[in-house]
Amino acid sequence: MLEGWIQIVLTLLIVVAITPVFGRYMARVYLEQSTFLDPILNPVERVLYSLVGVKTKENMTGWQYGRAILYSNLAMGLLIFLIIMNQGWLPLNPTKIDAPTWDTVLHTTISFITNTNQQHYSGETYMSYGSQMWGLGYHMFTSAATGLAVGIAFIRGLTGRSLGNFYVDLIRSITRILLPICIIGAIALMAAGVPETLAGVVVFPTLEDPNISQAIARGPVAHYEIIKQLGENGGGFFAINSAHPFENPNGFSNLIQIVAMLSIPTSLIYTYGLFANNTKQAWLVYGMVGVLYVIFIIVTAIGEYNGNPAVNALLGSQQPNLEGKEVRFGWAQSALFATSTTGTMCGAVNSLHDSFMPNGGFITLSNMFLQIIWGGQGTGTAYLFAYLILAVFATGLMVGRTPEFLGRKIEKREVVLASFLLLLVHPIAIMIPAGIALAFPDQLSGISNPGFHGFAQVIYEYASAAANNGSGFEGLGDSQPSPFAMSTGTAPTLTALWWNLSTCFSLLAGRYVPIIGLLFLADSMSRKQAVPYTTGTLRTDTGLFIGVTAGVILILGALTFFPVLALGPIGEAFFIAKGIG
């Protein structure tokens, strides 16, 4: 037990140590200050700007910034759709894999351009090397860079600056942050044993019978794996994601992946502090999120360490819950990875979330409901400070002071936008399609587990799509052809077709509506005249205010999603405690 907790603590200490260094570097990049990469990247970026036709000093309004995101994402989406649909005759397809069904390709396209990477297919059997590299891998960079650009634009607006230029932010996010780290990270993963090859499958005779052969899939995995984690994409090269020994072979590679997925969202909070010239507030916000994150890890880890009471009764001793887990990671690293991947909206998995105890189901769902621990790539930081705006408004009303944030008044427009983003869009994107699926359990939902756990499976899939996370409880008939539908005698493609198309609604609503709203909110804040601090100003860089903010986050989250949690993991926990499960 002690060894597991030590591993968790050491990993978190590494992340905290990286935060000010990486946060300061990102601040210099986006403030266009000098960095050590300037001699190499300045000429490269000038060529890219001239090819794209970008005027680097031209600032955009909120709507212009959002429109640039929509247009560029639409063009990139068409590109990936065409690549996958034509992968059968395109190069880099050594196993001659044909294109998946159109609805699978549509869902995959939308999933990857929204930085979700929700996969209703098995990577090694459905996608060619070309599709993985040119299509999916390319979008892992651009979708992550889009999220980073939105986060930085929001921080600029919040601190009274113009929002900047989307194309400049996109290019700089790739060239100066994502690509350099990915080069180093891919080399480190190759050293850890992750393959990087264009050769096809390897055929070996099985140990049971030398006359029977087994085909072992491989491919260009290492470079794909690092951007999967760093960009909080989460889509696996193989079906079982980071539980696969070729994606995540040992404890060292697991450490790299956890640190990579946490590094950008944690460091962006410090970057905000430098933009606002208030690192004290940044560390207080960081501490608030960090405390919630640690509590969530503890709750998940305790559930996995204590194991299933029904299984323990059969064994006559207490054993950790190792169902759906890799022995090389165990209960501790599985719990840490699960909490981190749903907290950062990465979505990669090194264990099966469907097999976690109700503690883990509660926490992973809660992370995707709140979206701020630590939140999605760039957008999670924006969500976090949108909560701060609501906390400023609520606190100002309670103490009778004019709500102000960073010297700018919080008025009706800002409160309406923040409330719309945090309290309406996310629940709508989850609850409406989930309600329809649950109303037709046999025809649409394809639930493999009855009762509370089956309910959680459906909610998890839509929460994952709406939060741009991409992980799943699994056990649903969401792949083509649907095994569940075929086993029950219903239409072979109906459940999978439903999941592919209905989650597209959640993917798009959960990505682009909040992005446009956040940009409008940032644009509104950037246009406000700053007022000087006085003795009557409500300070937002105090422990008391940060505590109030934590309360606002938890209360709003509980009011919105607690009934769903009660019908899912909480109900399942009581079910197991009574000895029924």
Secondary structure, 3 states (H helix, E strand, C coil): CHHHHHHHHHHHHHHHHHHHHHHHHHHHHHCCCCCCCHHHHHHHHHHHHHHHCCCCCCCCCHHHHHHHHHHHHHHHHHHHHHHHHCCCCCCCCCCCCCCCCHHHHHHHHHHHHCCCCCCCCCHHHHCCHHHHHHHHHHHHHHHHHHHHHHHHHHHHHHCCCCCCCHHHHHHHHHHHHHHHHHHHHHHHHHHHCCCECCCCCEEEECCCCCCCEEEECCCECHHHHHHHHHCCCCCCCCCCHHHCCCCCCCHHHHHHHHHHHHHHHHHHHHHHHHHCCCHHHHHHHHHHHHHHHHHHHHHHHHHHHHCCHHHHHHHCCCCCCCCCECCCCHHHHHHHHHHHHHHCCCCCCCECHHHCCHHHHHHHHHHHHHCCCCCCCCHHHHHHHHHHHHHHHHHHHHHCCCCEECCEECCHHHHHHHHHHHHHHHHHHHHHHHHHHHHCHHHHHCCCCCHHHHHHHHHHHHHHHHCCCCCCCCCCCCCCCCHHHHHHCCCCCHHHHHHHHHHHHHHHHHHHHHHHHHHHHHHHHHCCCCCCCCCCCCCCCCHHHHHHHHHHHHHHHHHHHHHHHHHHHHHHHHHHHCCCC
